[in-house]
């Protein structure tokens, strides 16, 4: 049976838009271009091609392999769960606090607090390197938001910020208009993404195996998010 929005012309059927479809399409067209561009910016922030230095951080996987703590995919899976838990408990509060208040004063306060908290020098240097790269990229890419450049220039002159990654990520998410739940989920996503990228580089797991395992661990990541999200620092 043909639907009422089909017509027959010379043996060919054409589907005409229903009134409801036309109304939805009309509303979609009325969406402000700025809002749509903002959506693209949020997706770009999570793109692994963004040069933020995440590829240089192995989350201790290399040392764990050398110490024979990680011998195969199952050991790696356990390690990723530990990484997610550590990220959730330690870093999500900084992402959350920076997202809800992405201003210079709050950023400086959060950065100093995290700098005092990170006692592991390797993790500290990795955090600073990634955060510095992310803020540099944000200032260069998202030029429609002048705050990125003005905030970065201000702290480069004053030296008041070490550019730790979690607060910078929260600031970027906040200025891009991302809500706190999305910013915290995004931070866990890039943490897991970079861990799997490191495992692939170290030949611990193949690209397809990494994709399968990452999908399986998404349930764990969401559980970690629900456990630690919205804890202010």
C-alpha positions in Angstrom: 0.0 0.0 0.0 1.3 3.4 -1.0 1.6 6.2 1.6 -0.3 9.3 0.9 2.9 11.3 0.3 3.9 9.1 -2.7 2.9 10.0 -6.3 3.3 7.9 -9.4 4.8 9.6 -12.4 5.5 7.5 -15.6 6.1 4.4 -13.5 8.4 6.1 -11.0 7.4 6.8 -7.4 8.4 10.1 -5.8 8.1 10.7 -2.0 6.8 14.1 -1.2 7.7 15.5 2.3 4.9 15.1 4.9 3.7 18.2 6.7 5.3 17.0 9.9 8.6 16.5 8.2 8.5 19.9 6.6 7.8 21.5 10.0 10.8 19.7 11.6 13.0 20.7 8.7 11.8 24.3 9.0 12.7 24.4 12.7 16.1 22.9 11.9 16.8 25.6 9.3 15.9 28.3 11.9 18.7 27.1 14.2 21.3 29.8 14.6 24.5 29.2 12.5 26.6 30.1 15.6 24.9 27.3 17.5 25.7 24.8 14.8 29.3 26.0 14.5 29.6 25.5 18.3 28.6 21.8 17.9 31.4 21.3 15.3 33.9 22.9 17.7 32.9 20.4 20.5 33.4 17.5 18.2 36.8 18.8 17.0 37.9 19.1 20.6 37.7 15.3 20.9 39.4 14.6 17.6 42.6 12.7 18.0 44.1 14.7 15.2 44.0 17.8 17.3 47.7 18.4 18.1 47.5 18.4 21.9 50.3 15.9 22.6 48.1 13.1 24.0 50.1 10.6 21.9 53.2 11.4 24.0 51.6 10.2 27.3 51.5 6.4 27.9 49.9 6.6 31.3 52.7 4.4 32.7 51.9 1.6 30.3 55.5 1.4 29.0 56.9 1.1 32.5 54.2 -1.5 33.4 55.2 -3.6 30.4 58.9 -3.4 31.2 58.1 -4.5 34.8 56.0 -7.4 33.4 52.9 -6.1 35.2 51.1 -6.0 31.9 51.7 -9.2 29.8 48.7 -9.1 27.5 45.3 -7.6 26.6 43.6 -8.8 29.8 46.2 -7.1 32.0 45.9 -4.0 29.9 42.1 -4.0 30.3 42.6 -4.0 34.1 45.1 -1.2 33.8 42.7 0.9 31.8 40.1 0.5 34.5 42.6 1.7 37.1 43.4 4.7 34.9 39.8 5.6 34.5 39.2 5.3 38.3 42.3 7.5 39.0 41.2 10.0 36.4 37.7 10.1 37.8 38.6 10.6 41.5 41.5 13.0 41.0 40.9 15.0 37.8 37.2 15.1 37.1 36.6 17.6 40.0 39.0 20.0 38.3 37.3 19.6 34.9 33.9 20.1 36.5 35.0 23.2 38.5 36.7 24.8 35.5 33.7 24.1 33.2 31.2 25.8 35.4 33.4 28.9 35.9 35.8 29.2 33.0 37.4 32.5 34.1 41.0 33.5 34.7 40.8 33.7 38.5 39.2 30.3 38.9 41.6 28.7 36.3 44.6 30.0 38.3 43.2 28.7 41.5 42.5 25.2 40.1 45.9 25.0 38.4 47.8 25.8 41.5 45.8 23.3 43.5 46.4 20.5 41.0 50.1 21.5 40.7 50.4 20.9 44.5 48.5 17.6 44.3 50.5 15.9 41.5 53.5 14.6 43.3 54.6 12.2 40.5 57.0 14.2 38.3 56.3 12.2 35.1 52.5 12.7 35.4 53.0 16.3 36.4 55.2 17.0 33.3 52.7 15.2 31.0 49.8 17.2 32.4 51.6 20.5 31.9 52.7 19.5 28.3 49.2 18.5 27.3 47.5 21.4 28.9 49.9 23.9 27.4 49.4 22.4 24.0 45.6 22.4 24.4 45.4 26.0 25.3 47.7 27.0 22.5 45.5 25.1 20.0 42.3 26.5 21.4 43.7 30.1 21.1 44.7 29.4 17.5 41.7 27.4 16.3 38.7 28.8 18.1 39.4 32.4 17.2 35.7 33.3 17.5 36.1 33.2 21.3 38.7 35.9 22.1 38.9 34.8 25.8 41.2 31.9 24.8 43.9 34.2 23.5 43.5 36.9 26.1 43.6 34.4 29.0 46.6 32.5 27.5 48.5 35.8 26.9 47.8 37.0 30.4 49.2 33.9 32.1 52.2 33.6 29.8 53.2 37.1 30.9 52.5 36.6 34.6 53.6 33.0 34.8 50.8 32.3 37.3 49.6 29.1 35.6 51.4 25.9 34.9 48.8 24.9 32.3 47.8 21.6 33.8 45.6 19.6 31.4 42.4 19.0 33.5 41.7 22.6 34.4 42.6 23.8 30.8 40.2 21.1 29.4 37.4 22.4 31.7 38.0 26.0 30.7 37.9 25.1 27.0 34.7 23.1 27.4 33.1 25.9 29.4 34.0 28.6 26.9 32.7 26.4 24.1 29.4 26.1 25.8 29.6 22.5 26.8 27.6 21.4 29.8 29.4 19.8 32.8 28.2 16.3 32.3 29.4 16.3 28.7 32.7 17.9 29.6 33.4 15.3 32.2 32.4 12.4 30.0 34.6 13.9 27.2 37.5 14.0 29.6 37.1 10.3 30.4 36.7 9.6 26.7 40.0 11.2 25.7 41.8 9.6 28.6 40.6 6.1 27.4 41.3 7.1 23.8 44.9 8.1 24.6 45.5 5.0 26.7 44.4 2.8 23.8 46.5 4.8 21.4 49.6 4.2 23.6 48.8 0.5 23.8 48.6 0.3 20.0 52.0 2.1 19.6 53.6 -0.3 22.1 52.2 -3.3 20.2 50.3 -4.4 23.2 47.1 -4.7 21.2 46.2 -4.3 17.5 44.1 -1.4 16.2 40.9 -3.6 15.8 41.4 -5.3 19.1 41.9 -1.9 20.7 38.6 -0.6 19.2 36.7 -3.7 20.5 38.2 -3.4 23.9 37.5 0.3 24.1 33.9 -0.3 23.2 33.6 -3.0 25.9 35.1 -0.6 28.5 32.7 2.2 27.7 30.3 0.7 30.3 33.0 1.0 32.9 33.8 4.5 31.9 30.2 5.5 32.3 30.1 3.9 35.7 33.2 5.9 36.7 31.6 9.1 35.4 28.4 8.5 37.5 30.5 7.8 40.6 32.8 10.9 40.4 30.9 13.5 38.3 30.0 17.0 39.7 32.4 16.9 42.6 33.6 20.5 42.9 37.3 21.1 43.7 
